[in-house]
């Protein structure tokens, strides 16, 4: 029988270390949860949200799925978003993709992996929406990175179009949605310039961010 005892040992060592540095840490953490941020990211094990942002437990609410997709029929994601916005009153929602994402690559190459193919169809739809960008010649690695960026932009749009976020804006609640990309190779985040803080900003912000992806692709092809 597999008990994974080494993980329990790791946990005890971690808890003892935290308690030694801050004896009140777990007591204060147990008493409340008041994060300012919601992170919607990929399930990839190389993308630990709290560590990337340098935030402690309790400071970041997190939802993760393969390829950081926000689908209007995904009650799991929407429940997290609703709880974060309506109950926790988060001020910032970050949709974060990452370079080297296996899900994005599978969607780009149309690889058949099983049930997940249906989920990644959403990412393939993003590619179809921006077909002219992918007609610009370039190495496959760069094309996959462009799809990663465009997917983030599309998911920012989807977050902004939910009844949850639009409802918050209608009642003058301050919520901003941001589109970022994380590079596993160097540990750095990059802002895609796709930040939306009001309903009427959604379309222009997402279109401008997508145009910037196209411009970088054209510049790389002409270099």
C-alpha positions in Angstrom: 0.0 0.0 0.0 1.4 3.4 -1.0 1.2 5.9 1.9 3.4 8.7 0.5 5.0 9.1 3.9 7.8 11.2 2.5 5.2 13.9 1.6 3.9 14.0 5.1 7.5 14.3 6.3 8.0 17.2 4.0 4.8 18.8 5.3 5.8 18.5 8.9 9.2 20.0 8.1 7.5 22.9 6.2 5.0 23.6 9.0 7.8 23.6 11.7 9.9 25.9 9.6 7.0 28.4 9.1 6.1 28.3 12.7 9.7 28.9 13.8 9.8 32.0 11.6 6.4 33.3 12.6 4.6 31.6 15.5 1.3 33.5 14.8 1.2 32.6 11.1 -1.2 29.6 11.1 -3.4 31.2 13.8 -3.9 34.3 11.8 -4.3 32.3 8.6 -7.0 30.1 10.1 -9.0 33.1 11.3 -9.7 34.8 7.9 -9.2 34.7 4.2 -8.9 38.2 2.6 -7.1 37.9 -0.7 -7.0 41.0 -3.0 -6.2 38.9 -6.1 -7.7 36.1 -8.2 -5.3 34.1 -10.4 -6.7 32.1 -13.2 -3.9 30.0 -14.6 -2.8 26.7 -16.0 -2.6 23.5 -14.1 1.0 23.0 -15.1 3.1 21.9 -12.1 5.8 24.4 -13.1 3.6 27.4 -12.5 3.1 27.9 -8.7 1.0 31.1 -8.5 1.9 32.2 -4.9 5.6 31.7 -5.4 5.7 33.5 -8.8 4.1 36.6 -7.2 6.0 36.4 -4.0 2.7 36.2 -2.0 2.0 34.3 1.2 -0.9 31.8 1.6 -4.1 33.8 2.1 -3.1 36.6 -0.2 -4.1 35.0 -3.5 -7.3 33.1 -4.6 -6.5 30.6 -7.3 -8.3 28.7 -10.1 -6.3 26.5 -12.4 -7.2 24.3 -15.4 -5.4 23.1 -18.5 -4.5 26.0 -20.7 -6.1 28.6 -18.4 -9.4 28.6 -20.3 -12.5 30.4 -19.1 -15.7 28.9 -20.6 -19.1 30.3 -19.9 -20.5 26.8 -19.2 -17.7 25.8 -16.8 -19.5 26.1 -13.4 -16.3 25.3 -11.5 -14.4 28.3 -12.9 -17.5 30.6 -12.7 -18.1 29.6 -9.1 -14.5 30.5 -8.2 -14.9 33.8 -10.1 -18.3 34.6 -8.4 -17.0 33.8 -4.9 -13.8 35.9 -5.5 -15.7 38.9 -6.9 -18.9 38.9 -4.9 -17.8 37.4 -1.5 -14.1 38.0 -1.2 -14.3 41.3 -3.1 -11.0 40.8 -4.9 -9.8 43.9 -6.8 -7.8 42.3 -9.5 -8.3 39.1 -11.6 -5.2 37.9 -13.5 -5.5 35.5 -16.4 -2.1 34.0 -16.7 -0.8 31.8 -19.5 2.7 30.4 -19.7 5.2 29.8 -22.5 5.9 26.1 -23.1 2.3 25.1 -22.2 1.6 21.5 -23.3 -2.1 22.2 -23.7 -1.4 25.1 -26.0 1.0 23.1 -28.0 -1.4 20.2 -28.3 -4.1 22.6 -29.5 -1.8 24.2 -32.0 -0.6 20.9 -33.5 -4.0 19.3 -33.2 -2.6 16.4 -31.3 -5.0 13.7 -30.1 -4.7 13.1 -26.4 -8.1 11.8 -25.5 -10.9 13.4 -23.6 -8.9 16.6 -23.2 -9.1 17.2 -27.0 -12.7 18.5 -26.4 -11.4 21.0 -23.8 -8.6 22.2 -26.0 -11.0 22.8 -28.8 -11.6 26.2 -27.1 -7.9 27.0 -27.7 -8.1 25.8 -31.3 -11.1 28.2 -31.8 -8.8 31.0 -30.7 -6.4 30.0 -33.5 -9.2 30.0 -36.0 -10.3 33.5 -34.9 -6.8 34.8 -35.6 -5.9 32.8 -38.6 -4.3 35.7 -40.4 -1.7 36.0 -37.6 -0.8 32.3 -38.0 -0.5 32.8 -41.7 2.6 34.9 -41.0 5.6 32.5 -41.3 7.6 31.7 -38.3 9.1 28.7 -36.3 6.5 26.5 -34.7 7.8 27.5 -31.2 7.0 31.1 -31.9 3.6 30.2 -33.3 2.8 28.3 -30.2 3.9 31.2 -28.1 1.6 33.5 -30.1 -1.3 31.2 -29.5 -0.5 31.3 -25.8 -0.7 35.1 -25.8 -3.9 35.2 -27.9 -5.5 32.6 -25.7 -4.9 34.7 -22.6 -6.4 37.7 -24.4 -9.5 35.7 -25.4 -9.9 34.4 -21.8 -9.6 38.0 -20.5 -12.5 38.9 -22.8 -14.5 35.9 -21.5 -13.9 36.9 -17.9 -15.1 40.4 -18.7 -18.2 39.2 -20.4 -19.4 37.1 -17.5 -22.5 38.3 -15.7 -20.3 38.2 -12.6 -17.8 40.8 -13.6 -20.3 42.9 -15.6 -22.6 42.9 -12.6 -19.7 44.1 -10.4 -19.0 47.0 -12.7 -22.7 47.9 -12.9 -22.7 48.4 -9.1 -19.5 50.4 -9.3 -17.4 47.7 -7.6 -13.7 48.2 -8.5 -12.5 45.1 -10.4 -9.8 45.0 -13.0 -9.0 42.0 -15.3 -5.4 41.6 -16.5 -3.8 39.4 -19.2 -0.3 38.1 -18.4 2.2 35.5 -19.7 4.7 33.7 -17.5 7.9 32.3 -19.0 9.0 29.1 -17.3 12.5 29.5 -18.8 13.3 32.6 -16.7 10.6 32.9 -14.1 9.4 36.3 -15.3 5.9 37.5 -15.9 5.0 39.7 -18.9 2.0 42.0 -19.1 0.3 41.7 -22.5 -1.2 45.2 -22.1 -4.7 43.8 -21.9 -6.2 45.3 -18.7 -9.9 46.0 -18.4 -11.5 48.0 -15.6 -14.9 48.8 -17.1 -17.4 47.2 -19.4 -16.8 49.5 -22.3 -13.0 48.9 -22.2 -13.3 45.2 -23.0 -13.4 45.2 -26.8 -10.8 47.9 -27.4 -8.4 46.5 -24.9 -8.6 43.0 -26.2 -8.4 44.1 -29.9 -5.4 46.3 -29.2 -3.6 43.5 -27.4 -4.3 41.1 -30.2 -3.0 43.7 -32.7 0.2 43.9 -30.8 0.7 40.2 -31.1 0.1 40.5 -34.8 2.6 43.3 -35.0 5.3 41.4 -33.2 4.7 38.4 -35.5 5.0 40.6 -38.6 8.2 42.2 -37.2 9.8 38.8 -36.4 9.0 37.6 -40.0 10.5 40.7 -41.5 13.7 40.6 -39.4 
